[in-house]
Amino acid sequence: MGVTRLKRKDRKNKTTSRLEVQFLKLATNLEPGSRSAEKKGNQIAINNAALLKAAAAK
């Protein structure tokens, strides 16, 4: 059996829905929670502590 081609409106709907899903995935906001919270020993925290220490030493 041959591959059936989609009619123009169905092709448009397929593309539109795919792009919509992609847009929604990209547009999700990071909310404060377990996944977006910074870890305690994370590099930014370590760097900030080192900078504070260096500033205090001057």
Summary of the structure (lengths in Angstrom):
residues: 58
radius of gyration: 24.6
end to end distance: 79.6
largest distance: 79.6
contacts: 82
relative contact order: 0.06
helix: 59%
strand: 0%
